[in-house]
Amino acid sequence: MGMSKAVMNSSLKTVVEAKAIHSGYIVDDRGNEVQITASMIRAACHQLLKKCRSIKA
């Protein structure tokens, strides 16, 4: 099994077996862990909606 498949399998196992976690973290530009807040998620969703609405077919 290649490295990418091993990583995918372990990641999927983690997702499937994951318990409810009430906090998440991302890594900023300097490599520091930053807790994800509800306002960060709202801002990201608003930005995505804005981009989707501006796409012209």
Secondary structure, DSSP 8 states (H G I E B T S, - for coil): --HHHHHHHHHHHHHHH----S--EEE-TTS-EEE--HHHHHHHHHHHHHHHHH---
